[in-house]
Amino acid sequence: DSGVTQTPKHLITATGQRVTLRCSPRSGDLSVYWYQQSLDQGLQFLIQYYNGEERAKGNILERFSAQQFPDLHSELNLSSLELGDSALYFCASSVSTSRQETQYFGPGTRLLVL
Amino acid sequence: AQKITQTQPGMFVQEKEAVTLDCTYDTSDQSYGLFWYKQPSSGEMIFLIYQGSYDEQNATEGRYSLNFQKARKSANLVISASQLGDSAMYFCAMRAQGGKLIFGQGTELSVKP
């Protein structure tokens, strides 16, 4: 158990819908990262927050947004869902943004868009 | 641009034998971190081992060791005494500026009894 929690574990929804994925980082970790894992794209960085502020964006679609709350949990919002959004979404956390520091991953949310 | 390359899509190893999973990286940064993660069929990403760019010694964690050759920009994972539970996808990753991880495409390891 990495100490990072993600809910829900599985999500099945329809095209055009909106979903919210939730992540709680390890105790003491200020930095939260979201990644998407799909068969065709592999593991891709989406967005990063540090202590409530957005720090970096990767290949995140405009239909996707995220935020980190004062208690440091984070939510990833996916809207106008398309079939291609079906993927495993991971949240990871670390104490800081240092390149030397390990990121610990949550169990992931498996999203299926029908 | 920073990049991680894993050239072995799939590997087989006999139980109790050692196996090396290849990873090469490309970066112009002097300071960076290299990581290996294991992803079993259940899907979670499990951290295995870390190597810092300034570390002179190769990292070891139990049966895992990292063969770090900085001049060749390689960071191969060595698993000794393979077990059936080692069957999984293995990802090499580099922590880039700002902290995000850049992953390779992964190597699927199958351990044969």
Interface residues (C-beta under 8 A of the other chain):
Chain A: S2 S31 Y33 Y35 G42 L43 F45 Q48 R55 A56 G58 L88 F90 A92 S94 S96 T97 S98 R99 Q100 E101 T102 Q103 Y104 F105 G106 P107 G108 R110
Chain B: D29 S31 Y32 G33 F35 Y37 G43 E44 M45 I46 F47 Y50 G52 F91 R95 A96 Q97 G98 G99 K100 L101 I102 F103 Q105 G106
